[in-house]
C-alpha cells in the first residue's frame, strides 16, 4: 500500500471529474486511474482515512465510492487485509448460432477448462422438469450441477436436468455431457435459449467469486433430439464480467412477394 501511495497518490494533486454527487466523482476518478494503468490489478488502495485526506472528502464519500466499485467488480475487499484492485478477467465470446458443449466451445478457443462438481444424482422431478421433460410425478430426473472454471477463474454455473431414462447414471459423466449423450445416440441437435440479465444472489455470487448483487446472465436452454423430443433442460448462470454472447444477424427477404 505504501508503494501505491508513493507511486500514485503522494505527489500529485487530485482533481475529481465534474458532475454528479461527490462519491460518483471519486468513483470515476478511481476507475480512470485503473483503466489508464496508473493503478494495477492487485494493488491495494490506501485506507479509507488516508484516501479521504488525500482527496479532501469525507470518509463517508470514500466509503460510498468504494462500495460501488466493489459491487461493479472493479475492487475487491478482503477481510482484515484491505481493498484491492480486482484482477483482470479474460472475456469469453460464445456464438448463439451453434449448439455446442461448453467443453468443446472453450477448446476451440484454446482455453483449458475444468469442472467442479456441485451435484450429480437422481431425484423426484420438480413441476418445471415434469412439464418441460414430459415426466410424471413418479419418474426420476437426473440432475448434474457444476461450476465451470478456466484456470482459477469461475465462469459459469450449470444445472442440467434430464430424464433418468436418458441418463440413468449421472456419476458416469466425466467431462462433457454432450459427449456422453453422443455415445447413446442422444446428443441434441437443436436448442432454444432464453437469456436475461440478473443480479447474482449470495450463493451463486460466492461460487463465481464476485460480490453479491453483481451482474450476471441467466440462461435457460431446452435441447431437442432430431425426433423433436426434449432431451435436456439446463439453467446456467454466467458471470457478466467474463462472458459475451454473439449472434450473427442477416437481413431477411423484405420483398414480401410484392412487385414494384
C-alpha positions as a Markdown table, in Angstrom:
| # | Residue | x | y | z |
|---|---|---|---|---|
| 1 | Unk | 0.0 | 0.0 | 0.0 |
| 2 | Unk | 2.9 | 2.3 | 0.7 |
| 3 | Unk | 4.3 | 1.7 | -2.8 |
| 4 | Unk | 1.0 | 2.6 | -4.4 |
| 5 | Unk | 0.7 | 5.8 | -2.3 |
| 6 | Unk | 4.2 | 6.8 | -3.2 |
| 7 | Unk | 3.7 | 6.0 | -6.9 |
| 8 | Unk | 0.3 | 7.5 | -7.5 |
| 9 | Unk | -1.2 | 9.3 | -4.6 |
| 10 | Unk | 1.7 | 11.1 | -2.9 |
| 11 | Unk | 3.0 | 13.6 | -5.5 |
| 12 | Unk | 0.0 | 14.7 | -7.5 |
| 13 | Unk | -3.0 | 16.9 | -6.6 |
| 14 | Unk | -6.3 | 15.2 | -7.1 |
| 15 | Unk | -8.8 | 16.8 | -9.5 |
| 16 | Unk | -12.1 | 14.9 | -9.5 |
| 17 | Unk | -14.2 | 14.7 | -12.6 |
| 18 | Unk | -17.0 | 17.2 | -12.5 |
| 19 | Unk | -20.7 | 16.4 | -12.5 |
| 20 | Unk | -22.9 | 14.3 | -10.2 |
| 21 | Unk | -22.6 | 13.5 | -6.5 |
| 22 | Unk | -19.2 | 13.7 | -4.9 |
| 23 | Unk | -18.9 | 9.9 | -4.4 |
| 24 | Unk | -19.6 | 9.3 | -8.1 |
| 25 | Unk | -16.9 | 11.8 | -9.0 |
| 26 | Unk | -14.5 | 9.9 | -6.8 |
| 27 | Unk | -15.6 | 6.6 | -8.2 |
| 28 | Unk | -14.9 | 7.8 | -11.8 |
| 29 | Unk | -11.5 | 9.1 | -10.7 |
| 30 | Unk | -10.5 | 5.7 | -9.3 |
| 31 | Unk | -11.9 | 4.0 | -12.4 |
| 32 | Unk | -9.9 | 6.3 | -14.7 |
| 33 | Unk | -6.8 | 5.6 | -12.7 |
| 34 | Unk | -7.3 | 1.8 | -13.1 |
| 35 | Unk | -8.2 | 1.9 | -16.8 |
| 36 | Unk | -5.2 | 4.1 | -17.6 |
| 37 | Unk | -2.9 | 1.7 | -15.8 |
| 38 | Unk | -1.8 | 4.1 | -13.1 |
| 39 | Unk | -3.3 | 1.6 | -10.6 |
| 40 | Unk | -2.8 | -2.0 | -11.4 |
| 41 | Unk | -4.7 | -5.2 | -10.7 |
| 42 | Unk | -3.7 | -6.5 | -7.2 |
| 43 | Unk | -2.7 | -3.0 | -5.9 |
| 44 | Unk | -4.1 | -2.1 | -2.5 |
| 45 | Unk | -5.9 | 1.2 | -2.1 |
| 46 | Unk | -4.9 | 3.4 | 0.8 |
| 47 | Unk | -7.0 | 3.2 | 3.9 |
| 48 | Unk | -10.4 | 5.0 | 3.9 |
| 49 | Unk | -9.0 | 7.7 | 6.2 |
| 50 | Unk | -5.8 | 8.2 | 4.1 |
| 51 | Unk | -7.8 | 8.4 | 0.9 |
| 52 | Unk | -10.3 | 10.9 | 2.3 |
| 53 | Unk | -7.4 | 13.1 | 3.5 |
| 54 | Unk | -5.7 | 12.9 | 0.1 |
| 55 | Unk | -8.8 | 13.7 | -1.9 |
| 56 | Unk | -10.1 | 16.1 | 0.7 |
| 57 | Unk | -13.5 | 14.5 | 1.0 |
| 58 | Unk | -15.3 | 12.8 | 3.9 |
| 59 | Unk | -14.8 | 9.2 | 4.8 |
| 60 | Unk | -18.5 | 8.6 | 4.1 |
| 61 | Unk | -17.9 | 9.8 | 0.5 |
| 62 | Unk | -14.9 | 7.4 | 0.2 |
| 63 | Unk | -16.9 | 4.5 | 1.6 |
| 64 | Unk | -19.8 | 5.0 | -0.8 |
| 65 | Unk | -17.4 | 5.2 | -3.8 |
| 66 | Unk | -15.5 | 2.1 | -2.8 |
| 67 | Unk | -18.7 | 0.1 | -2.1 |
| 68 | Unk | -20.0 | 1.0 | -5.6 |
| 69 | Unk | -16.7 | -0.1 | -7.2 |
| 70 | Unk | -16.8 | -3.4 | -5.2 |
| 71 | Unk | -20.4 | -4.0 | -6.4 |
| 72 | Unk | -19.2 | -3.4 | -10.0 |
| 73 | Unk | -16.4 | -5.9 | -9.6 |
| 74 | Unk | -13.6 | -3.3 | -10.1 |
| 75 | Unk | -12.4 | -3.5 | -6.5 |
| 76 | Unk | -12.4 | -6.4 | -4.0 |
| 77 | Unk | -12.4 | -6.2 | -0.2 |
| 78 | Unk | -10.5 | -8.8 | 1.8 |
| 79 | Unk | -11.4 | -9.0 | 5.4 |
| 80 | Unk | -8.5 | -7.9 | 7.6 |
| 81 | Unk | -6.3 | -7.1 | 4.5 |
| 82 | Unk | -7.9 | -4.0 | 2.8 |
| 83 | Unk | -9.3 | -3.1 | -0.6 |
| 84 | Unk | -7.6 | -4.2 | -3.8 |
| 85 | Unk | -8.0 | -3.6 | -7.5 |
| 86 | Unk | -9.7 | -6.8 | -8.8 |
| 87 | Unk | -7.6 | -9.0 | -11.2 |
| 88 | Unk | -8.5 | -8.6 | -14.9 |
| 89 | Unk | -10.5 | -11.4 | -16.3 |
| 90 | Unk | -10.4 | -12.6 | -19.9 |
| 91 | Unk | -13.7 | -12.2 | -21.6 |
| 92 | Unk | -15.1 | -15.1 | -23.5 |
| 93 | Unk | -17.3 | -14.9 | -26.6 |
| 94 | Unk | -19.8 | -17.6 | -27.4 |
| 95 | Unk | -21.8 | -17.8 | -30.6 |
| 96 | Unk | -25.6 | -18.1 | -30.3 |
| 97 | Unk | -25.8 | -19.7 | -33.8 |
| 98 | Unk | -24.3 | -23.1 | -32.9 |
| 99 | Unk | -25.3 | -25.8 | -30.4 |
| 100 | Unk | -22.0 | -26.8 | -28.7 |
| 101 | Unk | -20.9 | -28.1 | -25.4 |
| 102 | Unk | -19.1 | -25.8 | -23.0 |
| 103 | Unk | -16.0 | -28.0 | -23.2 |
| 104 | Unk | -15.9 | -28.1 | -27.0 |
| 105 | Unk | -16.6 | -24.3 | -27.2 |
| 106 | Unk | -13.7 | -23.5 | -24.9 |
| 107 | Unk | -11.3 | -26.0 | -26.6 |
| 108 | Unk | -11.8 | -24.2 | -29.9 |
| 109 | Unk | -10.6 | -21.0 | -28.3 |
| 110 | Unk | -7.5 | -22.8 | -26.9 |
| 111 | Unk | -8.8 | -22.4 | -23.4 |
| 112 | Unk | -8.3 | -25.2 | -20.8 |
| 113 | Unk | -11.5 | -25.5 | -18.7 |
| 114 | Unk | -12.4 | -27.7 | -15.8 |
| 115 | Unk | -15.5 | -28.5 | -13.9 |
| 116 | Unk | -16.0 | -28.6 | -10.1 |
| 117 | Unk | -19.0 | -30.9 | -9.5 |
| 118 | Unk | -21.7 | -29.4 | -7.2 |
| 119 | Unk | -24.2 | -32.2 | -7.5 |
| 120 | Unk | -24.9 | -35.4 | -9.5 |
| 121 | Unk | -27.8 | -37.7 | -8.7 |
| 122 | Unk | -31.4 | -38.9 | -9.3 |
| 123 | Unk | -34.3 | -37.0 | -7.8 |
| 124 | Unk | -38.1 | -36.6 | -8.0 |
| 125 | Unk | -38.8 | -34.1 | -10.7 |
| 126 | Unk | -39.9 | -30.6 | -10.0 |
| 127 | Unk | -43.1 | -29.2 | -11.7 |
| 128 | Unk | -40.9 | -27.4 | -14.2 |
| 129 | Unk | -39.0 | -30.5 | -15.0 |
| 130 | Unk | -42.1 | -32.6 | -15.4 |
| 131 | Unk | -43.6 | -30.0 | -17.8 |
| 132 | Unk | -40.6 | -29.5 | -19.9 |
| 133 | Unk | -39.1 | -33.0 | -20.0 |
| 134 | Unk | -42.5 | -34.8 | -20.1 |
| 135 | Unk | -42.1 | -36.7 | -16.9 |
| 136 | Unk | -44.7 | -37.9 | -14.3 |
| 137 | Unk | -44.5 | -37.4 | -10.6 |
| 138 | Unk | -43.3 | -41.0 | -10.1 |
| 139 | Unk | -40.5 | -40.6 | -12.7 |
| 140 | Unk | -36.9 | -39.7 | -11.7 |
| 141 | Unk | -34.9 | -36.9 | -13.1 |
| 142 | Unk | -31.1 | -36.9 | -13.4 |
| 143 | Unk | -29.5 | -33.6 | -12.3 |
| 144 | Unk | -26.0 | -32.6 | -12.8 |
| 145 | Unk | -24.7 | -29.3 | -11.4 |
| 146 | Unk | -21.2 | -28.0 | -11.9 |
| 147 | Unk | -19.0 | -24.9 | -11.6 |
| 148 | Unk | -17.1 | -24.1 | -14.9 |
| 149 | Unk | -13.7 | -22.6 | -14.5 |
| 150 | Unk | -10.7 | -21.6 | -16.6 |
| 151 | Unk | -7.6 | -21.7 | -14.5 |
| 152 | Unk | -8.8 | -20.4 | -11.1 |
| 153 | Unk | -11.4 | -18.1 | -12.6 |
| 154 | Unk | -15.0 | -19.4 | -12.4 |
| 155 | Unk | -17.1 | -18.6 | -15.5 |
| 156 | Unk | -20.4 | -20.2 | -15.1 |
| 157 | Unk | -22.7 | -22.4 | -13.0 |
| 158 | Unk | -24.6 | -25.1 | -15.0 |
| 159 | Unk | -27.5 | -27.0 | -13.6 |
| 160 | Unk | -28.8 | -29.6 | -16.2 |
| 161 | Unk | -31.9 | -31.8 | -15.9 |
| 162 | Unk | -32.5 | -35.0 | -18.0 |
| 163 | Unk | -34.9 | -37.9 | -17.8 |
| 164 | Unk | -33.3 | -40.8 | -15.9 |
| 165 | Unk | -34.3 | -42.9 | -18.9 |
| 166 | Unk | -31.7 | -40.9 | -20.9 |
| 167 | Unk | -29.2 | -40.5 | -18.1 |
| 168 | Unk | -29.6 | -43.4 | -15.6 |
| 169 | Unk | -26.2 | -42.9 | -14.1 |
| 170 | Unk | -25.2 | -39.3 | -13.6 |
| 171 | Unk | -22.0 | -40.2 | -11.9 |
| 172 | Unk | -20.8 | -41.8 | -15.2 |
| 173 | Unk | -20.3 | -38.3 | -16.7 |
| 174 | Unk | -16.6 | -37.5 | -16.7 |
| 175 | Unk | -16.3 | -34.2 | -18.6 |
| 176 | Unk | -18.7 | -33.3 | -21.4 |
| 177 | Unk | -22.4 | -34.1 | -21.0 |
| 178 | Unk | -22.9 | -33.9 | -24.8 |
| 179 | Unk | -20.0 | -36.4 | -25.5 |
| 180 | Unk | -21.6 | -38.8 | -23.0 |
| 181 | Unk | -25.0 | -38.4 | -24.7 |
| 182 | Unk | -23.4 | -38.9 | -28.1 |
| 183 | Unk | -22.4 | -42.5 | -27.1 |
| 184 | Unk | -26.0 | -43.5 | -26.7 |
| 185 | Unk | -27.2 | -41.5 | -29.8 |
| 186 | Unk | -29.0 | -38.9 | -27.6 |
| 187 | Unk | -26.9 | -35.8 | -28.4 |
| 188 | Unk | -29.3 | -32.9 | -29.0 |
| 189 | Unk | -29.4 | -31.4 | -32.5 |
| 190 | Unk | -31.1 | -28.1 | -31.7 |
| 191 | Unk | -32.0 | -25.9 | -28.7 |
| 192 | Unk | -33.9 | -22.9 | -27.7 |
| 193 | Unk | -32.1 | -20.5 | -25.3 |
| 194 | Unk | -33.6 | -17.7 | -23.3 |
| 195 | Unk | -31.2 | -15.1 | -21.8 |
| 196 | Unk | -32.0 | -12.5 | -19.3 |
| 197 | Unk | -29.9 | -10.2 | -17.1 |
| 198 | Unk | -30.0 | -10.7 | -13.3 |
| 199 | Unk | -28.2 | -9.7 | -10.2 |
| 200 | Unk | -26.5 | -12.6 | -8.5 |
| 201 | Unk | -27.7 | -13.9 | -5.2 |
| 202 | Unk | -25.4 | -14.7 | -2.3 |
| 203 | Unk | -24.9 | -18.4 | -3.1 |
| 204 | Unk | -24.2 | -18.0 | -6.8 |
| 205 | Unk | -22.1 | -14.9 | -6.3 |
| 206 | Unk | -20.0 | -16.9 | -3.8 |
| 207 | Unk | -19.4 | -19.7 | -6.2 |
| 208 | Unk | -18.5 | -17.3 | -9.0 |
| 209 | Unk | -16.2 | -15.3 | -6.7 |
| 210 | Unk | -17.9 | -11.9 | -7.3 |
| 211 | Unk | -19.8 | -9.6 | -4.9 |
| 212 | Unk | -23.4 | -10.3 | -4.1 |
| 213 | Unk | -25.6 | -8.3 | -6.5 |
| 214 | Unk | -23.1 | -8.4 | -9.3 |
| 215 | Unk | -24.4 | -8.5 | -12.9 |
| 216 | Unk | -24.9 | -12.0 | -14.3 |
| 217 | Unk | -26.6 | -13.7 | -17.2 |
| 218 | Unk | -29.3 | -16.3 | -16.5 |
| 219 | Unk | -29.7 | -18.7 | -19.4 |
| 220 | Unk | -32.4 | -21.4 | -19.8 |
| 221 | Unk | -31.8 | -23.9 | -22.6 |
| 222 | Unk | -34.2 | -26.5 | -23.8 |
| 223 | Unk | -32.5 | -29.0 | -26.1 |
| 224 | Unk | -34.1 | -31.4 | -28.6 |
| 225 | Unk | -33.4 | -34.6 | -30.5 |
| 226 | Unk | -34.0 | -34.9 | -34.2 |
| 227 | Unk | -37.3 | -36.5 | -33.4 |
| 228 | Unk | -38.5 | -33.4 | -31.6 |
| 229 | Unk | -38.2 | -34.9 | -28.1 |
| 230 | Unk | -36.9 | -32.7 | -25.4 |
| 231 | Unk | -33.7 | -34.2 | -24.1 |
| 232 | Unk | -32.2 | -31.6 | -21.8 |
| 233 | Unk | -33.3 | -28.7 | -19.7 |
| 234 | Unk | -30.4 | -26.5 | -18.4 |
| 235 | Unk | -30.3 | -23.4 | -16.2 |
| 236 | Unk | -27.0 | -21.7 | -16.3 |
| 237 | Unk | -25.7 | -18.5 | -14.6 |
| 238 | Unk | -22.7 | -16.8 | -16.3 |
| 239 | Unk | -20.6 | -14.0 | -14.8 |
| 240 | Unk | -21.5 | -10.8 | -16.5 |
| 241 | Unk | -17.9 | -9.5 | -16.5 |
| 242 | Unk | -16.4 | -12.5 | -18.3 |
| 243 | Unk | -18.9 | -13.7 | -20.9 |
| 244 | Unk | -20.2 | -12.2 | -24.1 |
| 245 | Unk | -22.8 | -13.8 | -26.3 |
| 246 | Unk | -22.5 | -13.0 | -30.0 |
| 247 | Unk | -25.1 | -13.6 | -32.7 |
| 248 | Unk | -24.8 | -13.0 | -36.4 |
| 249 | Unk | -27.8 | -11.3 | -37.9 |
| 250 | Unk | -28.8 | -11.3 | -41.6 |
| 251 | Unk | -31.2 | -9.1 | -43.4 |
| 252 | Unk | -34.3 | -11.1 | -44.2 |
| 253 | Unk | -36.2 | -11.1 | -47.5 |
| 254 | Unk | -38.0 | -7.8 | -47.5 |
| 255 | Unk | -39.8 | -8.3 | -50.8 |
| 256 | Unk | -42.8 | -10.0 | -49.2 |
| 257 | Unk | -43.8 | -11.4 | -52.6 |
| 258 | Unk | -44.7 | -7.9 | -53.9 |
| 259 | Unk | -43.7 | -6.4 | -57.2 |
| 260 | Unk | -42.6 | -2.9 | -57.8 |
